């Protein structure tokens, strides 16, 4: 059994310039833990594989396609491949989101 503690995993360098930590990285899937401070957001982008977001903490706004909705903790949001998506934290509290891509992308996401 392998256990990984989020706070002990090194932050990834990404164009989004937010706290992203890779929890799982296999050919079958990739899981990232994202922490957004109040006012932080990702850049809108397209991912070449299906993605889902599971809100762990806070109430981030999640954009999928043309729909942008504030999502509370303990909710899952699906984003099909090649659809614009983004995470925004317009609240006064930290937002933590688990992002899972399946299968692991073989090409980079496309920033818009």
LOTIZA-204952 format. One record per residue: residue number from 1; residue in one letter; x, y, z of N, C-alpha, C, O in turn. Coordinates in Angstrom, 3 decimals. Last residue first. Layout:
% residues N
R|pos|code|n.c1|n.c2|n.c3|ca.c1|ca.c2|ca.c3|c.c1|c.c2|c.c3|o.c1|o.c2|o.c3
R|NUM|a|X|Y|Z|X|Y|Z|X|Y|Z|X|Y|Z;
...
This chain:
% residues 112
R|pos|code|n.c1|n.c2|n.c3|ca.c1|ca.c2|ca.c3|c.c1|c.c2|c.c3|o.c1|o.c2|o.c3
R|112|x|-6.412|28.733|-23.299|-7.161|29.634|-24.187|-6.884|31.075|-23.855|-7.427|31.972|-24.499;
R|111|x|-4.169|25.979|-23.407|-4.646|27.191|-22.744|-5.362|28.063|-23.759|-4.976|28.129|-24.926;
R|110|x|-4.578|22.620|-23.668|-4.439|23.812|-24.496|-5.034|25.011|-23.765|-6.241|25.067|-23.527;
R|109|x|-2.566|20.115|-22.106|-3.813|20.861|-22.206|-3.544|22.114|-23.026|-2.418|22.608|-23.071;
R|108|x|-0.341|17.900|-23.925|-0.621|18.977|-22.966|-2.023|19.547|-23.173|-2.588|19.472|-24.264;
R|107|x|-0.900|14.357|-24.368|-0.516|15.679|-24.856|-0.920|16.713|-23.828|-1.747|16.440|-22.958;
R|106|x|-1.823|12.239|-23.042|-0.541|12.030|-23.710|-0.037|13.317|-24.345|1.102|13.383|-24.807;
R|105|x|-3.455|12.108|-19.863|-3.264|12.736|-21.171|-1.873|12.447|-21.743|-0.881|12.418|-21.014;
R|104|x|-4.677|9.115|-18.486|-3.662|10.159|-18.376|-3.459|10.775|-19.761|-3.306|10.042|-20.738;
R|103|x|-8.158|8.692|-19.552|-6.863|8.221|-19.087|-5.891|9.393|-18.939|-6.245|10.535|-19.234;
R|102|x|-8.831|10.987|-17.013|-8.762|9.572|-17.373|-9.055|9.398|-18.859|-10.064|9.889|-19.366;
R|101|x|-8.065|13.070|-14.332|-8.076|12.957|-15.791|-7.932|11.483|-16.135|-7.040|10.802|-15.630;
R|100|x|-9.354|14.735|-11.586|-8.955|13.442|-12.116|-9.138|13.445|-13.632|-10.207|13.773|-14.146;
R|99|x|-8.809|16.875|-8.953|-9.035|16.829|-10.397|-8.504|15.502|-10.910|-7.337|15.175|-10.698;
R|98|x|-10.111|18.120|-6.044|-9.436|16.959|-6.604|-9.814|16.908|-8.085|-10.995|16.899|-8.429;
R|97|x|-9.761|21.273|-4.554|-10.445|20.467|-5.554|-9.551|19.309|-5.973|-8.362|19.502|-6.229;
R|96|x|-10.461|23.721|-2.200|-9.598|22.585|-2.530|-10.384|21.649|-3.429|-11.517|21.274|-3.124;
R|95|x|-10.401|27.130|-1.420|-11.107|26.055|-2.124|-10.086|24.973|-2.455|-8.989|25.265|-2.930;
R|94|x|-10.611|29.400|1.335|-9.822|28.500|0.496|-10.750|27.498|-0.178|-11.748|27.068|0.400;
R|93|x|-12.906|32.212|1.167|-12.315|31.040|1.817|-11.491|30.232|0.821|-11.657|30.369|-0.391;
R|92|x|-14.321|34.072|-0.122|-13.353|34.585|0.861|-12.627|33.451|1.581|-11.833|33.692|2.490;
R|91|x|-14.624|33.297|-3.677|-15.108|33.389|-2.299|-14.012|33.978|-1.397|-12.928|34.332|-1.860;
R|90|x|-13.870|32.726|-6.191|-14.308|34.100|-5.949|-14.855|34.290|-4.539|-15.473|35.311|-4.237;
R|89|x|-11.939|30.749|-7.695|-12.313|30.895|-6.289|-12.615|32.366|-6.028|-11.726|33.147|-5.688;
R|88|x|-12.487|28.693|-10.517|-12.350|30.048|-9.980|-12.689|30.020|-8.494|-13.629|29.338|-8.085;
R|87|x|-11.482|26.609|-13.163|-11.840|26.697|-11.743|-11.557|28.112|-11.266|-10.505|28.672|-11.573;
R|86|x|-12.635|25.465|-16.385|-11.823|26.333|-15.538|-12.353|26.285|-14.111|-13.518|25.963|-13.878;
R|85|x|-12.820|24.324|-19.829|-13.187|24.274|-18.414|-12.205|25.118|-17.611|-11.111|25.444|-18.071;
R|84|x|-13.924|23.449|-23.058|-13.275|24.439|-22.201|-13.760|24.256|-20.764|-14.949|24.061|-20.516;
R|83|x|-13.497|20.130|-24.096|-14.470|21.173|-23.738|-13.753|22.157|-22.821|-13.046|21.742|-21.903;
R|82|x|-11.900|17.882|-24.533|-11.946|18.928|-25.554|-13.037|19.967|-25.341|-13.463|20.619|-26.295;
R|81|x|-13.833|15.534|-22.593|-12.597|15.957|-23.271|-12.893|17.029|-24.315|-13.977|17.079|-24.897;
R|80|x|-16.283|16.722|-20.187|-15.834|15.855|-21.277|-14.568|16.403|-21.940|-14.277|17.596|-21.852;
R|79|x|-16.372|16.977|-16.852|-16.024|17.800|-18.006|-15.514|16.874|-19.099|-14.434|16.298|-18.967;
R|78|x|-18.439|16.755|-13.935|-17.784|16.128|-15.077|-17.498|17.153|-16.165|-18.278|18.082|-16.378;
R|77|x|-18.165|17.253|-10.504|-18.549|17.872|-11.769|-17.756|17.196|-12.882|-16.534|17.076|-12.787;
R|76|x|-19.349|16.437|-7.282|-18.510|16.069|-8.406|-19.066|16.706|-9.676|-20.276|16.706|-9.904;
R|75|x|-19.268|17.640|-3.926|-19.954|17.500|-5.210|-18.926|17.209|-6.296|-17.787|17.672|-6.237;
R|74|x|-18.152|18.359|-1.493|-18.719|17.027|-1.626|-19.588|16.864|-2.867|-20.523|16.064|-2.879;
R|73|x|-18.828|21.899|-1.471|-18.020|20.726|-1.110|-18.841|19.455|-1.237|-20.065|19.471|-1.107;
R|72|x|-20.628|23.489|-4.236|-20.249|23.282|-2.834|-19.413|22.016|-2.645|-19.310|21.180|-3.542;
R|71|x|-20.012|25.595|-6.946|-20.213|24.200|-6.552|-19.763|24.015|-5.109|-18.625|24.350|-4.779;
R|70|x|-21.337|27.912|-9.135|-20.683|27.746|-7.830|-21.044|26.359|-7.320|-22.216|25.988|-7.266;
R|69|x|-20.897|27.557|-12.659|-21.743|27.397|-11.474|-20.874|27.298|-10.231|-19.808|26.682|-10.256;
R|68|x|-21.163|28.146|-16.008|-20.303|28.423|-14.858|-21.184|28.451|-13.609|-22.103|29.264|-13.509;
R|67|x|-21.226|26.958|-19.279|-21.937|26.957|-17.993|-20.942|27.124|-16.842|-19.997|26.346|-16.713;
R|66|x|-20.014|26.514|-21.622|-20.493|27.886|-21.406|-21.198|28.035|-20.059|-21.705|29.109|-19.734;
R|65|x|-17.693|24.225|-20.553|-18.363|24.750|-21.741|-18.733|26.206|-21.512|-17.866|27.037|-21.240;
R|64|x|-17.665|24.731|-17.258|-17.576|23.630|-18.214|-18.382|24.076|-19.428|-19.593|24.278|-19.346;
R|63|x|-16.352|26.221|-14.425|-16.812|26.460|-15.788|-16.603|25.197|-16.598|-15.501|24.648|-16.630;
R|62|x|-17.102|26.599|-11.095|-16.530|25.698|-12.088|-17.194|25.988|-13.430|-18.419|25.998|-13.553;
R|61|x|-16.226|28.318|-8.211|-17.050|28.327|-9.410|-16.337|27.452|-10.426|-15.122|27.546|-10.600;
R|60|x|-15.880|26.749|-4.969|-15.353|27.334|-6.189|-16.431|27.411|-7.271|-17.413|26.669|-7.246;
R|59|x|-16.239|26.692|-1.986|-17.305|26.792|-2.981|-16.767|27.450|-4.257|-17.149|28.572|-4.589;
R|58|x|-14.634|24.377|0.350|-14.939|25.671|-0.249|-16.080|25.596|-1.244|-16.788|24.594|-1.340;
R|57|x|-13.297|21.171|-0.448|-13.482|22.253|0.522|-13.786|23.537|-0.241|-13.267|23.760|-1.335;
R|56|x|-13.460|19.346|-2.515|-13.146|18.873|-1.170|-13.503|19.903|-0.104|-13.948|19.560|0.991;
R|55|x|-15.072|18.619|-5.408|-14.804|19.730|-4.493|-14.650|19.173|-3.080|-15.586|18.603|-2.520;
R|54|x|-13.776|17.058|-8.078|-14.476|16.753|-6.829|-14.078|17.838|-5.844|-12.908|17.970|-5.486;
R|53|x|-14.028|16.931|-11.521|-13.617|17.760|-10.391|-14.439|17.329|-9.193|-15.664|17.241|-9.278;
R|52|x|-12.829|14.960|-14.247|-13.854|15.315|-13.267|-13.221|16.062|-12.117|-12.054|15.863|-11.780;
R|51|x|-12.352|14.674|-17.776|-11.891|15.180|-16.486|-13.082|15.214|-15.538|-14.210|15.464|-15.961;
R|50|x|-11.210|13.037|-20.759|-12.276|13.365|-19.815|-11.674|13.752|-18.462|-10.634|13.233|-18.057;
R|49|x|-8.579|14.689|-22.659|-9.214|13.508|-22.060|-10.352|13.966|-21.149|-10.445|15.146|-20.810;
R|48|x|-7.328|17.041|-23.425|-7.605|16.035|-24.453|-8.197|14.720|-23.936|-8.305|13.750|-24.686;
R|47|x|-8.718|20.071|-22.254|-7.938|18.885|-21.907|-8.314|17.773|-22.885|-9.499|17.574|-23.155;
R|46|x|-8.491|23.562|-22.503|-9.080|22.329|-23.022|-8.157|21.187|-22.644|-6.936|21.328|-22.709;
R|45|x|-8.970|26.372|-20.223|-8.201|25.468|-21.063|-9.028|24.275|-21.521|-10.113|24.012|-21.002;
R|44|x|-8.593|29.392|-18.383|-9.464|28.492|-19.160|-8.612|27.644|-20.111|-7.662|28.135|-20.721;
R|43|x|-6.415|29.221|-15.601|-6.662|29.822|-16.904|-7.603|28.874|-17.660|-7.425|27.658|-17.582;
R|42|x|-7.728|29.199|-12.253|-6.951|28.616|-13.330|-7.192|29.452|-14.582|-8.085|30.299|-14.604;
R|41|x|-7.550|31.681|-9.642|-8.269|30.914|-10.661|-7.262|30.235|-11.578|-6.104|30.641|-11.667;
R|40|x|-8.034|33.463|-6.519|-7.230|32.738|-7.500|-8.114|31.963|-8.475|-9.263|31.635|-8.176;
R|39|x|-9.727|34.563|-4.602|-9.360|35.383|-5.745|-8.530|34.665|-6.801|-8.336|35.208|-7.889;
R|38|x|-8.432|32.643|-1.955|-9.459|33.589|-2.395|-8.929|34.468|-3.531|-7.841|35.037|-3.442;
R|37|x|-6.497|29.905|-3.380|-6.693|30.932|-2.369|-7.820|31.858|-2.853|-8.134|31.861|-4.043;
R|36|x|-6.963|26.639|-4.221|-7.121|28.005|-4.713|-7.365|28.926|-3.530|-8.321|28.748|-2.775;
R|35|x|-5.300|23.704|-4.719|-5.752|24.625|-3.679|-5.798|26.013|-4.291|-4.799|26.505|-4.816;
R|34|x|-5.727|20.572|-6.179|-5.561|22.005|-6.418|-6.112|22.774|-5.230|-7.235|22.537|-4.785;
R|33|x|-4.326|17.565|-6.911|-4.975|18.294|-5.817|-4.678|19.767|-6.048|-3.516|20.169|-6.106;
R|32|x|-4.857|15.226|-9.525|-4.178|16.413|-9.017|-5.010|17.009|-7.884|-6.240|16.960|-7.904;
R|31|x|-4.350|12.168|-11.105|-5.121|12.908|-10.104|-4.270|14.031|-9.540|-3.126|13.828|-9.134;
R|30|x|-4.789|10.256|-13.996|-3.919|11.208|-13.305|-4.809|11.989|-12.343|-5.899|12.424|-12.717;
R|29|x|-4.872|6.903|-15.400|-5.473|8.133|-14.860|-4.408|9.001|-14.204|-3.300|8.556|-13.903;
R|28|x|-3.439|4.911|-16.724|-4.897|4.805|-16.645|-5.575|6.090|-16.182|-6.729|6.341|-16.531;
R|27|x|-0.757|5.476|-16.377|-1.323|5.555|-17.728|-2.852|5.575|-17.703|-3.482|6.187|-18.565;
R|26|x|-0.548|7.547|-13.399|-0.425|6.260|-14.093|-1.012|6.420|-15.491|-1.697|7.407|-15.758;
R|25|x|-0.267|9.298|-10.809|0.178|9.501|-12.184|0.481|8.153|-12.837|1.619|7.684|-12.827;
R|24|x|-1.470|11.237|-8.137|-1.496|9.933|-8.802|-1.142|10.158|-10.262|-1.645|11.088|-10.891;
R|23|x|-1.068|13.805|-7.196|-1.274|12.718|-6.238|-1.102|11.340|-6.869|-0.646|10.399|-6.219;
R|22|x|0.532|16.721|-7.726|0.191|15.478|-8.416|0.121|14.343|-7.394|1.133|13.970|-6.800;
R|21|x|-0.731|19.852|-6.906|0.113|18.738|-6.460|-0.390|17.443|-7.099|-1.574|17.114|-7.023;
R|20|x|-0.760|23.305|-7.200|-1.183|22.052|-7.833|-0.204|20.971|-7.408|1.009|21.142|-7.531;
R|19|x|-1.410|26.462|-6.491|-0.939|25.273|-5.779|-1.554|24.011|-6.387|-2.713|23.687|-6.130;
R|18|x|-0.806|28.382|-9.520|-1.525|28.117|-8.274|-0.969|26.822|-7.682|-0.145|26.158|-8.311;
R|17|x|-0.054|28.989|-12.181|0.586|29.675|-11.044|-0.240|29.572|-9.759|-0.361|30.539|-9.007;
R|16|x|-0.728|27.945|-14.637|-1.807|28.538|-13.832|-1.276|29.307|-12.617|-1.966|30.176|-12.084;
R|15|x|1.313|26.608|-15.810|1.043|27.967|-16.299|-0.018|28.683|-15.469|-0.185|29.897|-15.588;
R|14|x|3.093|24.979|-13.095|2.078|25.006|-14.154|1.891|26.440|-14.633|2.270|27.383|-13.937;
R|13|x|4.974|22.897|-11.212|5.078|24.143|-11.973|4.050|24.069|-13.101|4.132|23.193|-13.962;
R|12|x|3.568|21.412|-8.292|3.927|21.330|-9.702|4.057|22.736|-10.283|3.332|23.650|-9.889;
R|11|x|4.808|20.977|-4.992|3.925|21.683|-5.917|4.461|21.557|-7.333|5.672|21.592|-7.549;
R|10|x|5.443|17.787|-3.495|5.954|19.029|-4.074|4.924|19.646|-5.031|4.256|18.935|-5.781;
R|9|x|3.715|16.521|-0.716|3.989|16.413|-2.150|4.395|17.778|-2.680|3.778|18.794|-2.360;
R|8|x|2.856|16.899|1.814|4.233|16.438|1.661|4.639|16.273|0.199|5.783|15.923|-0.092;
R|7|x|0.190|17.520|1.716|1.106|18.574|2.156|2.578|18.183|2.022|3.455|19.043|2.108;
R|6|x|-0.954|15.013|0.954|-0.946|16.167|0.051|0.103|17.190|0.450|0.837|17.681|-0.408;
R|5|x|0.584|11.970|1.390|-0.013|13.088|2.110|0.151|14.342|1.254|1.267|14.694|0.872;
R|4|x|0.013|8.755|0.226|0.633|10.051|-0.062|-0.129|11.134|0.681|-1.356|11.200|0.605;
R|3|x|0.752|5.366|0.550|-0.043|6.488|1.056|0.716|7.777|0.771|1.913|7.877|1.040;
R|2|x|0.508|2.206|-0.807|1.239|3.464|-0.845|0.305|4.586|-0.416|-0.793|4.736|-0.951;
R|1|x|0.845|-1.171|0.000|0.000|0.000|0.000|0.893|1.238|0.000|1.896|1.303|0.711;
